Amino acid sequence: MTNNDILKKLRVALKLRDDDIVKILELVDFRISKSELGAFFRSEDHPKYMECGDQILRNFLNGLVIHLRGPMPPKGSNSKREEKTNFNKEAISNSKTVGKQGEASAKAPQKKFIKKKSLLHSKTNKKSNG
């Protein structure tokens, strides 16, 4: 499968128009005109057909990630990953306090259970067998 085929299939699957693809490529600072882009979608036997290079496909995929996910937040800001981490830390600390409360109730005096003698060892059973 060629890069042109991959680009065509992504275009159809994501319902992208030429304008959309140009904008996606601009997200990664890659400039291309609609006519250049149209040359990638032509049939291979067409005289104006151009082969899609690795660089164009790579930039399109990187731009597509930005287009679908949104731009990456700056490293100093509070990102979603950090928020998830903070949430997980809070959940862990809350579970530890709940665990300590559970331990306190577990240390409460327990009822003593008296072991019952089994019927095999009872006096009545021995007399009947002997």
Backbone torsions as a table, in degrees:
resi	resn	phi	psi	omega
1	MET	NA	130.6	-177.2
2	THR	-87.7	167.8	176.4
3	ASN	-60.9	-34.4	178.3
4	ASN	-62.8	-42.4	179.3
5	ASP	-63.1	-42.8	179.4
6	ILE	-62.3	-45.2	179.7
7	LEU	-62.8	-41.8	178.5
8	LYS	-62.8	-45.5	-177.4
9	LYS	-65.9	-39.3	177.2
10	LEU	-66.5	-38.5	179.3
11	ARG	-61.5	-44.5	-179.4
12	VAL	-71.4	-45.0	-176.7
13	ALA	-62.5	-38.4	-177.5
14	LEU	-95.5	2.6	178.9
15	LYS	54.7	51.2	-178.6
16	LEU	-96.9	143.0	173.3
17	ARG	-99.0	171.2	-179.9
18	ASP	-58.4	-40.2	178.9
19	ASP	-59.7	-42.4	-179.7
20	ASP	-62.5	-43.0	-178.6
21	ILE	-66.1	-39.0	177.8
22	VAL	-62.6	-42.5	179.3
23	LYS	-66.1	-39.0	178.5
24	ILE	-63.1	-41.9	178.8
25	LEU	-68.2	-30.5	177.5
26	GLU	-69.8	-23.4	178.1
27	LEU	-62.4	-27.0	178.6
28	VAL	-108.3	23.8	177.7
29	ASP	58.1	41.7	176.0
30	PHE	-117.7	115.2	-176.7
31	ARG	-95.5	132.2	176.6
32	ILE	-150.4	144.8	179.8
33	SER	-89.4	163.6	179.1
34	LYS	-64.6	-34.8	-179.1
35	SER	-68.7	-38.1	175.8
36	GLU	-64.8	-40.5	179.6
37	LEU	-65.4	-40.6	179.1
38	GLY	-61.4	-29.5	179.5
39	ALA	-65.7	-27.7	178.4
40	PHE	-71.5	-28.8	-175.0
41	PHE	-92.8	-0.8	177.9
42	ARG	-74.9	163.8	176.5
43	SER	-72.8	155.5	-173.2
44	GLU	-64.1	-26.3	-179.1
45	ASP	-88.0	-1.1	178.7
46	HIS	-72.5	142.1	-177.9
47	PRO	-65.0	-26.9	-178.6
48	LYS	-97.4	11.2	178.3
49	TYR	-64.4	137.6	175.4
50	MET	-126.2	141.6	177.1
51	GLU	-80.6	135.1	179.4
52	CYS	-78.9	122.1	-179.4
53	GLY	-80.3	167.9	179.4
54	ASP	-62.9	-37.8	-177.4
55	GLN	-63.8	-41.3	-179.5
56	ILE	-67.3	-45.6	179.6
57	LEU	-64.3	-42.0	178.6
58	ARG	-60.7	-46.1	178.8
59	ASN	-65.2	-37.2	177.5
60	PHE	-63.5	-44.5	-179.5
61	LEU	-65.1	-40.9	177.2
62	ASN	-64.8	-40.6	177.4
63	GLY	-66.7	-35.6	178.8
64	LEU	-64.8	-38.0	176.6
65	VAL	-61.0	-45.7	179.2
66	ILE	-65.2	-40.4	-179.3
67	HIS	-62.6	-42.0	-176.0
68	LEU	-84.3	-38.0	-177.0
69	ARG	-93.9	-25.5	-173.1
70	GLY	98.2	164.0	-178.0
71	PRO	-67.5	153.2	178.8
72	MET	-71.3	133.2	178.5
73	PRO	-70.7	154.3	177.1
74	PRO	-62.0	154.1	-174.4
75	LYS	-64.0	-30.5	-177.3
76	GLY	-79.6	-16.3	-175.4
77	SER	-84.6	166.7	-179.6
78	ASN	-82.6	100.8	-177.0
79	SER	-86.4	173.6	179.0
80	LYS	-63.0	-36.5	-179.8
81	ARG	-63.0	-42.2	179.5
82	GLU	-66.7	-37.1	178.6
83	GLU	-63.9	-41.4	178.3
84	LYS	-63.3	-41.1	180.0
85	THR	-63.0	-44.9	178.6
86	ASN	-62.6	-40.5	178.9
87	PHE	-62.7	-43.8	179.7
88	ASN	-64.3	-38.7	178.4
89	LYS	-63.0	-40.7	179.1
90	GLU	-65.4	-41.6	-179.6
91	ALA	-63.1	-40.1	179.8
92	ILE	-67.1	-43.9	-179.8
93	SER	-66.4	-36.1	177.0
94	ASN	-66.6	-38.7	-179.9
95	SER	-68.4	-30.8	177.7
96	LYS	-67.4	-41.0	179.4
97	THR	-68.7	-36.8	176.6
98	VAL	-65.0	-39.7	178.8
99	GLY	-62.6	-38.5	179.3
100	LYS	-66.8	-37.8	177.0
101	GLN	-65.6	-39.4	178.0
102	GLY	-64.6	-36.8	178.4
103	GLU	-65.4	-38.2	180.0
104	ALA	-63.1	-41.9	179.8
105	SER	-72.1	-27.0	178.1
106	ALA	-72.7	-26.6	-179.7
107	LYS	-83.5	-4.8	178.3
108	ALA	-62.5	151.8	-177.6
109	PRO	-59.4	130.8	-179.8
110	GLN	-94.3	154.6	177.8
111	LYS	-71.1	140.4	177.8
112	LYS	-86.9	131.5	178.6
113	PHE	-101.3	134.0	179.0
114	ILE	-92.8	127.8	-179.5
115	LYS	-75.2	124.1	-179.7
116	LYS	-85.6	144.9	177.9
117	LYS	-75.8	142.7	179.5
118	SER	-78.1	160.7	-178.5
119	LEU	-66.9	-25.4	-179.2
120	LEU	-67.0	-29.6	-176.3
121	HIS	-102.3	5.7	-178.7
122	SER	-75.9	157.8	-175.9
123	LYS	-66.2	-36.7	-177.1
124	THR	-65.9	-36.4	-178.4
125	ASN	-70.3	-34.1	-178.6
126	LYS	-70.5	-37.7	-178.7
127	LYS	-66.7	-38.5	-177.7
128	SER	-71.6	-31.0	-179.4
129	ASN	-79.5	-33.5	-170.7
130	GLY	-87.3	NA	NA
